[in-house]
Structure formats: structure tokens, C-alpha cells
Amino acid sequence: MKKKKYKHFSLDERYDLKEHLVLERFKKKNGTLNYSKIGKVMNKSRNTIRLEVKRLQEEYNPEKAHYDYKKKRKKSIKKPSKLSKNKLEWLNLRFNKYHNSPVEIIKRYEKKFGVKFPVCLKTLYKWIYLGVFNLLKENLPNHGKKNRTKKRTDNRDKLDNFRSIWDIKNKVSNVGWFEMDTVIGENHQSAVLVLVEQNSKNYFAIKLKKISASEVIEKFKDIVRVNNLIGKIKGIITDRGKEFSKWREIEIFADTQVYFCDPGSPKQKPLIERINREFRHWLPKGTDFNYISQQKIDWIVNVINAKLRPCLNWISAKEIFLQNFR
């Protein structure tokens, strides 16, 4: 037997209910309200309508009813006494400063305090959406909004004599394979060069002084030198942006090979597209990177690389990367 799904009244539905209450067609012959008829129109049970109408024990007011609902709803979420002041401070730090996801917070809590998190994942999400313990909804991944992707055509310049992603052969392991991209700023006036190593998910980001192939080469060299990656990069997958037109210089400098995705196919480098969303969580679209310091970018990258990831068995990308590239 399927369990019924109950949905709470929204403010708009409460306004609809108010309109139904004055209509003659929703009244019985004796003049009393026909809760069953209203329930059918609003796709709710008779008893739900009856309880909502009698919520305030006075003439029904949608705004007052909604306020009463939110007030009682907030009280219904239990605040466990098991969370001491020290643990609450830790929870606020991990969520409001470092923006750890709820599932990561639960894992970090268990590692740090040696006990289970006092509530389930679903209840933790409830706390966040209701603002319990001053947890802010906008610190969730995608700021608490559902992710939507848009199909866009690619109008960028074509590259000649390049290797396609379909030319990759005998790839035994993801270790040493990188994905590369640029994160573009407001009005295409600024950008950040980003790379991610496929096995560890370790992320790199460095500001570009201008969006050009020459500048990409210089900053790519900086990333490779600082992280001692010369000769350790097995391959790089990137898109067909004209900023990567000097790909041969990348191959020569890093002693590697560069492969290009099909036009307008960002899903062929899914890892960097995924982690770029984490980067955009901190610096959303419309950001002018000319006004963002490299120090700020480095801090964000460190937060991303310190995340405990389920795909890495709850180990951080930084730890895996250091193990693989010592």
C-alpha cells in the first residue's frame, strides 16, 4: 500500500481558499461550508480544508494563517540538546563560512566528534530551510535552487589539426589526466584559467590578465611549475575556445597531449563543469574577476579541495592529489 504524500498549504493556496469560502457553490443547502467540494477543487482532503479554515478560530485571513503555520512549523522542528555550544559553533563554521554540503557536515561531524550526527540528513535540510541555528539557506550548493542546464550553440572559432577526445586510446587510469577550462567574468572582460585532475578531483585556478591564448599559456606554465607537474600530466581535455589555440605550446612545455571536446559539448568534460559550479557558488555569474584578488581565489580553491567527497570514500581531493603526485 502506497504511503500518502501530504503537501502543506502555500500562501497562494490560502488566498485561493479564502476566495472559495465566499462562493455559493461551495456551500451546502443549509448555508454551511462544503469542505469536500473545496477539497476536490484544491486537491486536498476534506479534513485538511476543515482544519485550515478553523486554524485561527476567527474569520479566515490568508496572511495571518500563513504566519501561524510558519510559527508552529518552526516550533515542530526539534533542536537536539545533544548539540553543545562548542558543536553549534563548529556547525555554523562548517556551513556558514566553508559552505560544506549537509551530507559532508554529517561525515565531518562523525570524524571529528566520534559519534553520529544527532539527526538524519532530511532533518538537517529542514533546519537549513527554516533557518534553525542561524544556518543560512543561501550557503547550500546552488544556493538552495534546483540546477537547470541550458543547451547553447557554440559559435567560437574552429581549431585546425587538433586531437579529438575520440583519439584517446589505452587510457588505463585517470591519474595524471586533467580537464581544462576558463571561467569567464562579467561582459567577457575577465577570466580565470581552471584545471582539475580527474583521479583526485583536485582543482586549480589562476586569474588571467586578459583573455588570450598567450596569457593562457603563461598561467598554465605557472600552475605546472608551482605544482611540479612537468612530465606528470598524461593528457589534457579541454573545449574548443580560441583561448586554447596555442595548444601545441602546452604540449611541448608539459610533455603531454591535448585533446578537444566536440563543439558545444561541455558534458564531455563533466568533472570540471561540476567543480566550476562549486567555484561559481562563491563567485557567481556576473562577477568581474578584475576586482577579485588571487588570494581570494586561492582561499576558495583550498575550501573546494578540502571538501570530503563521497566519490573519494570521504577523503579530500587535496589528500588524494598529494598521495599521487609526491
SEFIFI-531423 format. One line per 4 residues: number of its first residue (from 1); for each residue x, z, y of N, C-alpha, C. Coordinates in steps of 0.05 Angstrom, whole numbers. Last residue first. Layout:
SEFIFI-531423
NUM = X:Z:Y:X:Z:Y:X:Z:Y; ...
end
This chain:
SEFIFI-531423
326 = 1069:-103:259:1091:-86:266:1117:-101:266; 1019:-127:250:1039:-141:267:1061:-122:276; 984:-98:219:990:-125:211:1014:-137:226; 980:-49:245:988:-49:217:998:-77:209
322 = 960:-65:294:987:-53:293:998:-52:264; 909:-83:278:928:-101:290:957:-91:288; 885:-35:261:889:-57:242:911:-76:253; 884:-7:311:898:4:287:905:-18:267
318 = 852:-41:343:880:-35:351:896:-25:327; 802:-38:319:817:-64:319:847:-59:324; 791:23:281:791:7:305:808:-18:302; 748:31:224:774:33:236:775:16:261
314 = 702:24:193:703:44:213:732:52:222; 713:-23:164:710:3:150:714:26:169; 707:-65:197:735:-57:191:735:-30:177; 654:-69:206:667:-91:191:696:-85:184
310 = 645:-25:239:636:-24:211:649:-46:194; 695:-1:283:678:-24:275:671:-22:245; 706:37:338:706:38:309:686:17:299; 744:14:394:718:18:381:721:19:351
306 = 790:1:418:789:28:406:763:33:392; 782:-48:441:799:-47:418:800:-20:404; 749:-33:485:739:-52:464:755:-49:438; 785:-1:514:760:10:504:749:-7:481
302 = 824:-39:526:831:-16:510:806:-3:498; 794:-73:559:805:-84:534:812:-61:515; 786:-39:603:763:-48:587:772:-58:560; 839:-33:620:824:-9:612:800:-18:594
298 = 851:-85:635:866:-73:613:851:-48:602; 817:-91:679:813:-108:655:827:-96:631; 841:-55:714:814:-51:705:808:-66:680; 891:-81:720:890:-54:709:862:-47:699
294 = 878:-127:746:886:-129:718:886:-102:704; 819:-118:787:847:-115:781:853:-119:752; 774:-162:817:778:-143:794:807:-142:787; 767:-202:852:765:-175:863:767:-154:841
290 = 769:-247:822:789:-244:843:790:-216:855; 725:-248:790:749:-235:780:772:-233:800; 662:-236:806:685:-251:817:710:-236:809; 607:-239:763:630:-223:772:651:-242:783
286 = 570:-269:740:568:-267:769:590:-251:780; 559:-230:682:560:-257:694:555:-254:724; 593:-165:682:572:-184:676:575:-211:690; 636:-128:655:638:-146:678:618:-169:674
282 = 616:-99:611:630:-85:633:631:-102:658; 594:-139:581:579:-114:584:590:-98:608; 633:-176:575:613:-181:596:595:-156:600; 658:-154:530:673:-155:555:653:-159:579
278 = 618:-163:493:626:-136:499:641:-134:525; 618:-219:494:594:-204:503:600:-175:509; 667:-229:472:664:-235:501:638:-222:512; 656:-219:420:670:-198:435:670:-204:465
274 = 627:-266:407:615:-239:403:629:-218:420; 664:-305:417:639:-306:432:625:-279:430; 703:-292:380:709:-288:408:684:-289:425; 673:-304:332:684:-277:338:690:-273:367
270 = 657:-358:330:637:-337:334:649:-310:342; 671:-414:338:689:-392:343:672:-367:350; 627:-444:329:649:-449:311:672:-429:317; 591:-434:368:588:-418:344:610:-423:324
266 = 600:-470:409:614:-444:411:611:-428:385; 598:-530:415:593:-515:390:608:-488:391; 607:-573:451:583:-556:454:577:-540:429; 645:-612:405:634:-609:432:609:-592:432
262 = 680:-572:356:664:-595:363:652:-590:391; 743:-539:371:716:-540:361:703:-566:368; 812:-553:355:790:-553:375:762:-555:361; 873:-518:343:850:-533:333:826:-530:352
258 = 943:-515:346:918:-510:360:896:-529:349; 996:-482:312:980:-505:315:953:-498:328; 1062:-456:331:1036:-454:317:1022:-481:320; 1102:-434:367:1108:-444:340:1083:-443:322
254 = 1093:-423:419:1086:-402:399:1091:-410:370; 1112:-470:445:1121:-443:453:1117:-422:431; 1085:-512:418:1115:-511:419:1124:-483:425; 1031:-500:428:1041:-503:400:1072:-499:400
250 = 1029:-501:483:1022:-477:469:1034:-477:441; 1040:-555:492:1059:-535:502:1054:-508:489; 994:-578:472:1019:-583:458:1041:-563:467; 953:-565:507:954:-550:482:981:-555:467
246 = 935:-576:558:964:-575:552:969:-560:527; 881:-569:561:891:-597:557:921:-597:551; 850:-526:571:867:-525:547:880:-552:541; 818:-537:613:840:-517:618:858:-514:594
242 = 778:-568:594:801:-582:604:824:-563:611; 751:-545:531:754:-542:560:779:-555:570; 737:-546:478:748:-570:490:749:-569:520; 758:-483:448:739:-504:454:752:-526:469
238 = 801:-462:392:790:-460:419:770:-482:424; 843:-428:348:818:-444:350:807:-440:378; 908:-428:324:891:-421:346:867:-439:347; 951:-401:273:934:-422:284:917:-411:306
234 = 990:-362:264:987:-384:244:970:-407:255; 1036:-328:299:1009:-340:302:1007:-364:284; 1087:-312:296:1068:-297:280:1040:-308:282; 1120:-338:331:1125:-343:303:1105:-329:285
230 = 1110:-288:379:1123:-314:373:1130:-317:343; 1089:-239:392:1074:-256:373:1087:-283:367; 1096:-192:426:1116:-201:406:1104:-218:384; 1064:-180:468:1056:-170:441:1074:-180:419
226 = 1090:-205:510:1085:-176:512:1078:-164:484; 1089:-260:493:1115:-245:497:1110:-214:495; 1034:-272:492:1051:-275:467:1076:-259:470; 1019:-263:545:1006:-248:523:1023:-249:498
222 = 1052:-301:571:1054:-272:577:1042:-255:555; 1033:-349:551:1060:-341:545:1064:-311:550; 983:-349:575:985:-348:546:1013:-339:538; 998:-355:628:986:-330:620:986:-327:589
218 = 1019:-408:626:1035:-385:636:1024:-359:626; 975:-438:608:1000:-438:593:1016:-413:600; 938:-430:649:931:-421:622:957:-418:605; 964:-457:691:961:-428:692:954:-416:665
214 = 959:-510:672:986:-498:676:984:-468:677; 904:-518:672:918:-519:646:946:-506:649; 867:-473:714:882:-497:709:897:-495:683; 840:-434:756:831:-446:731:844:-473:727
210 = 887:-384:779:869:-407:784:862:-419:757; 905:-338:758:906:-341:787:888:-364:796; 871:-303:707:883:-328:716:883:-329:746; 881:-241:672:870:-256:695:885:-282:700
206 = 873:-231:603:891:-231:626:880:-250:648; 862:-199:541:850:-212:565:869:-209:589; 850:-193:472:869:-195:493:856:-209:517; 831:-155:414:823:-172:437:845:-170:459
202 = 826:-154:344:840:-144:369:838:-164:391; 806:-165:295:787:-165:318:799:-155:343; 839:-171:252:837:-144:263:815:-142:284; 831:-226:240:830:-206:219:825:-178:231
198 = 833:-257:288:809:-257:271:808:-234:251; 847:-237:353:859:-241:326:837:-237:305; 829:-269:412:823:-248:393:835:-256:366; 837:-279:483:843:-286:455:834:-263:437
194 = 824:-305:549:819:-285:527:827:-296:500; 834:-308:617:841:-320:591:838:-298:570; 786:-309:668:803:-292:651:808:-307:625; 774:-335:735:772:-335:706:791:-316:693
190 = 740:-363:793:759:-344:780:754:-345:750; 701:-397:809:724:-393:827:745:-374:816; 651:-408:788:675:-421:776:700:-419:794; 614:-374:810:617:-401:822:642:-415:812
186 = 645:-318:781:624:-328:799:632:-355:811; 686:-334:723:674:-317:743:654:-332:760; 691:-344:652:691:-355:679:676:-337:698; 736:-334:603:712:-322:614:712:-329:644
182 = 761:-379:555:763:-368:582:736:-357:590; 793:-370:490:771:-379:507:778:-370:536; 812:-371:420:819:-370:449:796:-382:466; 828:-338:360:808:-354:375:814:-350:405
178 = 880:-338:310:868:-329:335:847:-349:345; 909:-313:252:892:-334:263:878:-323:288; 935:-269:231:951:-288:246:935:-311:258; 891:-265:176:914:-252:190:930:-273:205
174 = 855:-290:145:850:-291:174:873:-278:190; 881:-330:90:874:-304:103:870:-308:133; 885:-383:75:882:-362:54:872:-336:66; 872:-446:87:871:-421:102:864:-398:82
170 = 876:-501:72:891:-480:58:893:-454:74; 866:-531:136:867:-532:107:883:-508:96; 832:-558:191:844:-533:180:843:-534:149; 804:-599:210:830:-606:199:844:-581:187
166 = 759:-582:235:756:-591:207:782:-599:194; 775:-573:286:772:-549:269:769:-557:239; 822:-625:300:795:-614:299:795:-590:282; 876:-637:343:868:-629:317:840:-617:318
162 = 878:-695:388:879:-666:382:871:-661:353; 876:-743:417:897:-738:397:900:-708:390; 846:-720:478:855:-742:460:876:-731:441; 787:-690:503:815:-688:497:822:-710:477
158 = 741:-700:557:748:-702:529:779:-700:526; 712:-653:604:729:-676:598:736:-676:568; 644:-627:594:672:-626:602:687:-650:593; 591:-619:584:597:-642:600:627:-643:608
154 = 550:-599:533:577:-596:543:585:-621:558; 485:-568:538:502:-591:533:529:-587:545; 462:-507:508:470:-522:532:488:-546:524; 416:-462:487:430:-486:478:437:-503:503
150 = 423:-393:495:412:-418:505:429:-441:496; 403:-332:464:423:-353:468:409:-379:478; 391:-265:479:380:-292:476:401:-312:482; 385:-199:457:402:-221:464:389:-247:459
146 = 345:-150:490:349:-168:467:366:-191:475; 377:-97:526:360:-120:525:365:-136:500; 413:-56:532:388:-50:520:368:-73:518; 459:-80:551:444:-62:570:416:-57:559
142 = 488:-102:511:469:-120:525:451:-104:544; 494:-36:485:502:-64:484:480:-82:495; 476:15:535:474:3:508:486:-25:509; 474:32:586:500:33:573:500:23:544
138 = 422:34:603:438:10:611:466:10:599; 403:84:587:397:60:571:414:37:577; 442:142:587:431:120:604:428:95:587; 429:209:575:440:184:563:426:160:577
134 = 412:259:591:423:241:611:437:217:599; 385:282:549:413:290:553:427:272:573; 340:226:547:347:254:538:377:258:540; 320:176:560:338:190:579:344:219:572
130 = 292:146:525:277:166:541:294:182:561; 330:116:502:309:102:517:292:121:533; 362:157:478:373:139:499:351:126:515; 327:180:441:339:196:462:348:179:485
126 = 319:135:408:296:147:424:307:164:447; 369:130:385:360:109:403:336:119:420; 367:177:355:387:174:376:380:152:396; 327:163:319:322:184:338:342:183:361
122 = 354:123:289:330:117:304:324:137:325; 397:152:265:402:131:285:378:125:302; 379:223:260:384:196:250:388:176:273; 416:282:281:392:266:279:399:238:268
118 = 467:308:280:442:323:275:417:307:272; 518:278:241:504:279:267:476:291:262; 553:321:194:535:299:200:523:301:228; 621:343:209:593:347:200:576:323:207
114 = 670:337:234:669:342:205:642:348:194; 679:322:286:669:349:281:666:356:251; 702:270:282:713:290:300:705:318:292; 672:241:244:701:243:241:712:266:257
110 = 620:247:263:626:257:236:656:260:232; 626:221:313:618:249:312:626:262:285; 637:169:297:657:184:312:652:214:310; 587:156:274:611:156:258:633:172:271
106 = 553:160:319:548:176:295:573:178:278; 576:122:353:576:150:361:572:168:337; 565:75:326:593:83:328:594:113:336; 510:73:333:520:75:305:549:84:306
102 = 506:68:390:496:92:376:507:95:347; 569:45:419:542:40:408:532:65:393; 601:71:477:601:67:448:572:62:439; 614:75:532:592:57:523:594:51:493
98 = 648:109:557:660:88:540:640:69:528; 610:138:589:636:128:600:646:105:584; 564:148:559:561:141:587:587:130:600; 584:158:506:563:139:511:563:129:540
94 = 627:194:507:629:170:490:608:149:497; 608:232:545:633:218:549:633:192:533; 562:252:520:560:239:546:584:222:552; 586:276:474:566:254:471:563:238:497
90 = 618:315:498:631:294:482:612:270:480; 578:347:519:597:335:537:611:312:523; 554:363:471:538:348:490:557:333:510; 594:394:449:586:369:435:570:351:454
86 = 597:436:486:621:420:480:613:393:468; 546:458:480:554:447:506:578:428:502; 521:437:414:532:456:433:539:442:460; 470:419:378:489:406:396:497:427:417
82 = 433:448:351:459:445:338:480:432:357; 385:445:373:401:467:383:430:465:371; 360:381:389:370:399:369:389:420:381; 303:366:418:331:368:426:344:389:407
78 = 252:323:396:265:348:394:294:346:403; 202:294:432:229:288:420:245:314:420; 158:312:459:156:309:430:182:303:416; 169:308:512:170:335:500:170:333:470
74 = 161:254:520:187:264:523:190:292:511; 105:252:512:123:237:494:152:248:495; 85:279:556:82:291:529:101:278:509; 101:243:596:109:271:598:107:284:570
70 = 76:196:581:106:197:583:116:226:582; 21:211:585:33:202:560:63:205:560; 17:223:639:12:244:620:24:237:593; 25:172:660:44:194:667:41:216:647
66 = -19:146:639:7:137:631:28:159:637; -61:174:665:-59:174:636:-32:166:626; -51:160:718:-49:188:710:-46:191:680; -60:104:713:-34:114:722:-30:144:714
62 = -115:101:696:-93:89:681:-65:101:688; -162:150:690:-145:138:710:-120:127:696; -228:169:675:-203:157:665:-188:143:688; -251:233:696:-254:204:698:-227:190:692
58 = -226:281:647:-239:274:673:-242:244:673; -191:290:606:-216:307:608:-228:304:636; -150:257:594:-148:273:618:-171:293:622; -164:233:544:-137:244:548:-137:264:572
54 = -208:206:529:-212:235:534:-185:249:540; -189:155:520:-209:159:541:-211:188:549; -155:165:476:-144:157:501:-163:162:524; -192:179:436:-173:199:445:-160:192:472
50 = -219:129:431:-234:154:438:-215:175:449; -179:94:415:-193:90:441:-206:116:450; -167:117:365:-146:115:386:-158:111:413; -215:110:338:-206:138:344:-184:137:366
46 = -217:55:330:-238:69:346:-228:96:356; -153:23:337:-174:37:322:-193:50:341; -141:-40:370:-135:-13:364:-158:1:350; -150:-89:396:-134:-88:371:-124:-60:365
42 = -184:-94:437:-157:-86:444:-139:-83:419; -231:-109:412:-220:-126:433:-191:-120:438; -238:-65:377:-235:-92:366:-222:-110:387; -244:-22:414:-221:-23:396:-216:-50:384
38 = -293:-34:437:-269:-35:454:-244:-37:436; -325:-26:391:-324:-53:404:-299:-55:422; -316:29:382:-310:9:361:-307:-19:374; -336:56:425:-307:56:421:-299:35:401
34 = -382:48:469:-379:38:441:-349:35:436; -407:102:509:-386:81:503:-386:74:474; -478:107:521:-452:118:515:-433:96:507; -528:83:527:-511:85:550:-483:97:545
30 = -559:73:483:-564:99:497:-545:103:521; -538:26:465:-564:26:478:-571:51:493; -467:28:484:-489:28:465:-516:28:480; -421:-15:518:-437:9:517:-460:6:496
26 = -396:-61:529:-381:-42:513:-395:-15:512; -427:-90:563:-426:-99:536:-410:-80:518; -420:-67:614:-444:-60:598:-442:-68:569; -357:-40:634:-373:-63:627:-397:-55:608
22 = -325:3:643:-348:-1:662:-366:-24:654; -285:1:605:-302:25:606:-327:21:624; -254:-44:614:-274:-45:592:-294:-22:594; -220:-25:655:-240:-47:661:-262:-47:640
18 = -190:12:627:-206:21:650:-228:1:656; -163:-22:591:-183:-3:581:-201:7:603; -129:-48:627:-149:-63:612:-172:-45:602; -97:-4:640:-113:-17:661:-135:-34:649
14 = -73:4:591:-90:25:602:-107:14:625; -44:-42:585:-67:-37:567:-85:-15:577; -5:-33:624:-23:-55:627:-48:-52:609; 22:11:601:8:15:626:-13:-8:630
10 = 9:12:529:26:6:553:9:11:578; -1:57:475:-12:42:498:9:37:519; 38:47:415:29:63:438:18:46:460; 21:28:351:34:20:376:21:35:399
6 = 33:36:283:19:45:306:35:38:331; 24:5:222:42:7:245:26:14:270; 11:32:158:2:21:183:22:25:205; 44:12:99:40:33:119:32:20:145
2 = 12:-19:43:28:-21:67:22:1:87; 17:0:-24:0:0:0:17:0:25
end
